[in-house]
């Protein structure tokens, strides 16, 4: 990287760093711009340069190629502005949980704590569904898990502080990731697909983008649904771990 390019990345990284500090997202820093230079200064400088590179990548995301995905994988789950297609059967958010169960088939695990929202998990598909709750049985969220973080499950313990047995904690994460063909707005997605590929491929009117400070969640609109994607490492260059659509 040339000196001018590295300086630009450093400046962008500094801008993001100061924005985070002003937002209270960073721990307290030493007062004064000309604080004593520590042995970690070089490491911090490289971190700022890397953050600047991520900003530049985000700005130039439209010029990046879209990754190719195996079209032969099954089942096929297509998310479009007009709704959702699962193996050539059309579904919509708002359809009843029974309708979704009839189409997805299999034996999902479902909560039974009515009238609160009901969640159903298809372990073999890597899919979660959530209803609105109350007397309404319409599905308002579809989440597809493409991969899992190493620390996705936290041990909650089996005893209370006084030593008495604790109620078992129900794990509502799918036991397996989605291994079929997933498509959003014409862009194929699998466990190896980077968020940058989807940002580059979806239509501009989806307004699908990361936040200004980081990319913990990318958000956009897909017809009447809101679209969210969570990448590894909170960067556009990370693979997508979870993708969901929600009723607005």
Protein Blocks (a to p, Z undefined) as FASTA:
>chain_A
ZZklmmmmmmmmmmmmmmmmmnopaccddehjkbccdfklmmmmmmmmmmmmmmmmmmmm
mmpccddddfkbccdddddfkbcceehiacdehiafklmmmmngpjddddfkdfbdcddd
dfknopacddebjjbfbdfbdcddfbdcfklpccebjadfkopacdddddfbdfbdcfbd
cdeehiacdfklcfklmmmmmcfklopacdfkbcfbacddehjaccddddehiiakbccf
bdcdddZZ
